[in-house]
Structure formats: structure tokens, C-alpha cells
Amino acid sequence: MSPQAIANPPPYSKARATVFHDGVARKIVHRLKYSDRADLSPMMAAWMVRAGGDVIDDSDVIVAVPLHRGRLFSRRYNQSAELARILARLSGKPFLPGAMRRIRATRQQVGLGLRARQDNVRGAFFAVPEQAHRFNGLKVLLVDDVLTTGATVEAATRTLLRGGARQVNVLTFARVASPGEETLYA
């Protein structure tokens, strides 16, 4: 655990990622997100089940990090929701696609530092009151495609906790290595 994480622990309980976001894994994520390759989701979700079994088992329901409707329109699907939907099917856990909304359009996080990412997603998420009863008092598994600085999943986690979740665990397909952290391809 980094000194930063010890000094300022994240609001989520546990986080797991299947692979580092480099090499082939980076290409897979980019194809899923930017090349209309939703057909990659089943393979990615199957890997996520194997790597994240403990956080899946420790969760009651599954929620995906939502896209703003403008980005959803341009991409045609939410890659995180595709992964979450398949994870739910593979794990038998309920998927709650309408539990949270992205209510503010944010600029893409690529190239932004930690502070800029935190500012970018601050106030971007909203727990839908009509859906909150579906996760109130439960352990939520929050699914996203890539964990970079943690700003997005931290903002989404805070939203879910304010909405009544008892605990939030995070599962992503990929994680960006911290500076100096050795990866398989380093």
C-alpha cells in the first residue's frame, strides 16, 4: 500500500484489477472503448471473474460506473456496463444498471493528473433515489474498465455510500501501474 493510500484511504473497501493497462491489455481496452468492440466483453469479464473472485463473493449487487448520456450516445454503449452485465450473469449477482447516473458531462480523463481527475469527476454522479432501495444496506461491487488514479471510482463510491450502500468494492479489467511499479512488460 502506498503512503498516499495510508494517509488518505479510499472510500471503497477493496479493489482488484485483472491486468496491468499496458501491452495487449491496453489494446483490448482501447478496442472495447473506442472501436465498437463490445464482443470483447465476455472474454474480459471471464478474466475479471477469475481475478476478482474475492470481491465478487464479498458483494451483494453489481453497479457499473455510468457514462454521461452524450458520451453514451457517441460510443453507443457503456463498456463498464457491458462488463458488469456479463459479470452479473457469470456470478449470479444482480446487476443494477439504473442505480447511478452520470449527471454532469466530464472531459476525458486521459492525460489528466490526479487533482485534475478528482476535480473533473467531483459531483458528476448521482444515486437514483427510486433505485437506491435496491442497494441500501448492501455490499456493492462497482465495475469499471480501467483504474488509473482512482478518482472516478472514488467519486462513484462516495455517491453509492451516500445513497445507502453499506460497503463498496471495486473491480476493473485493468489498472495503470504507479510510477516505478514494475509490470510484466517493464
N, C-alpha and C positions, 0 to 999 in steps of 0.2 A: 504494500500500500504506500502511496506517495505521501510525502509530508503535507502537501496541499489537501489530500483527502482526509488525513488525520486531523488537520486543523479545521477544515470545513467539510464535514462528512456530507455525502449526497443524501437527498431525501429518500431515495429508494433503498431497499434493504439489501438486495443482491443484484449483480449484473453479470451476465455471461455473453460471450460472443463466440461464434463458431470458428472464425478465421481472422487473421490479420488482413486489413484492407490494403493489400499490395499484390503485385503479380497477377496471376489468373483470377484470384478472388475479386480484385478491383475491376477487372474487365467484366466479370459476371455481374457485379453490382451496376456498373455503368450500362450494360446492355439491358438489364431489368428496368432501370430508371429512365434511360434516355433513348433506347432503341426499340421500345414497344415489345419487349421480350418477356411478357408475363408467363410464357411457357417455362421459364427457368424457375419459377416459384416453387413447384413441387419438389424439385431436387434440393433447392436451398432450404426449404422448410424441413425436409427429411434430415439434412445435416444439422439443422438447428435443434431438432428433437434429440438427436444423439448427443450433441454437445451441451444442451441445456436441460437435460432431464431433471436435475435437482430443482431448478427454478420453475419448471413446468409443474412438477409434482407438488411444489410448495405454493401453488396458486390455485384460486378457485375459478377465475374467469380470465378471458384474454381480451385486451384492448389494443388497437393499433394507434400509433402516432398519426393523427389526421393530417391531410393536406388541405390547404385553403381551396375553396371551390374554383378559383381561377387557375391554379396550378393543376388541380384535378381535371379540369376541362382540357387543358393543353396536353397533359400526359395521357388522358383517357382512363387511367386507373391509379389507385394509390398502391404503390409497391409494398408498403408496410402492411396494408390491409390484406393484400393478396397473401403475403407470408403468414399473417395472423389467422386468416380464414383456413388455410391448409394446416397450420399448427393445431388449430381447434379440432379439425377433423381427425388428425392423426392422434391427438392426445385425449379426445373425448371431453375436453373442457369447453364450456360455452364461449362463443365469440360475441362480443357486444359492439357491433360496428357503429352504432349511433350514440355511444356513451359520452364521447367527447368530440368537440368541433374545434377547428382552427378558425377563429373569428376575425383574425387580422392577417392580411397578406404580409408575408415577410420576404425579404430578399433572400436569394440562395445563400447558404452558409459557406459554400466553397470559397476558400481564400480568406475567411474572417478569423481573427484571433478569438480567444476565449471571451474577453469582455464584450467585443462586438457581437459575438454569437449570443451571449446572455441578453444583451440589450435588444437584439433582433427578435428573440422569441418571448421576451417579457410581455405578459398579457395577451399572448397570441392564442391561448387555449381556453376552452370553456367547457365545463362539465354540464351536460344537458340535464336540467332538473327532472324532466319526465323520464329520463333513463337512469338517473343516479340510484334509484332504489334497487336496480339490478346489480350494483356492485357495492352498495352501502354495507359496511362491516365486513367486507370480503377482502381476500388477498388477490390483487390484480397482477397479471403478467402483462407488462407493457412491451409491445413489439415494435421494433424499428429496423431499418435495413443496415445502417451504419452508425456506430458510436464514435464520435470524433473527440470533442471536448466534454461531452455530457450535457451541454447547455439545453439541447432540445428535450432529452429525456428527463432532465431535472425539472424543467418548466412544466412538462406534461405530468410528471409525478406529483408535483405540488398541486396541480389542478385536480387530479384524481383524489388526493388526500383531502383537499378542501371539500370535494364532492362527497366524501364519506367512506372512501376506501380505507380499510384497516392497515393495509401494507401494500407496497408496490415493488415488484421485482422486474428487472429489465432483461430482455433477450434480444440480441441483434445478430444479424448474419455476420457482420464484420466489425472490426474495431481498428481504428487508426492507432498505430504504435506511438507511444510517448517518445519525445526526443531522447535519444540514447538507448531506447529499448531495442533489444535485438530481436529480429524476427527470423523466420525460416529463410527468407530471401536476402537478409542483410549480408 
